[in-house]
Amino acid sequence: MATKLQKKLKIVEEAPPALYVDDDEVSVCDECEKVFVESYLLTHYNYPTCDGCRDTEGKHSLITKTEAKTSYLLSDVDLLIREPPLKFVIRKNPRNDFWGDMKLFLRLQIEKRALEVWETPEKLEEEKDDREEKREIAKRKKYRKNMTKLRQEVRSSLYTMKDRTHVHEYGEDVQLDEDTWKKTCKSCGHEIEFEKM
């Protein structure tokens, strides 16, 4: 009678099967050295840190692709093609829904890749300074050009446009043989040979 009741109620006396995890699916946290199976950083960035040790504001913060390119002077090739390609998470842009999606990288991995590319932090800073200097020179040059153009437009009577191209002024034609002639520019000495019919 107990068996009929057990069948009606579908009571199971056996314990559920034990959860089995392969040794290669288990990871050890880099911070606390505890064994764990799954974490956000391991799943999305292949970085072995458990969720308890994850520091979202500091060490394990995320960085956008644009910030990685400007702060660490990395190119798309360095981020996405160079072996091993860095993993990223795609999120909607919080500033504007119509802008493109953001690619978020793990800051630790970006810093490591920057050291692979630039070898030392000093070389990275030196390159940043060089690029900033070039940017400033280009800005000043563009400013001067725009100011000169503006002055010419405002006070056109004071500026005479300089013709920077040289116009040849040839002298007399000199006969070399029966059909071949030559003429020479008076100012630069340029010579042209030609045939007269």
Secondary structure, 3 states (H helix, E strand, C coil): CHHHHHHHHCCCCCCCCCCCCCHHHCEECCCCCCEECCCHHHHHHCCCCCCCCCCCCCCCCEEEHHHHHHHCCCCHHHHHHCCCCCCCEEECCCCCCCCCCEEEEEHHHHHHHHHHHHCCHHHHHHHHHHHHHHHHHHHHHHHHHHHHHHHHHHCCCCCCCCCCCCCCCECCCEECCCCEEEEEECCCCCEEEEECC
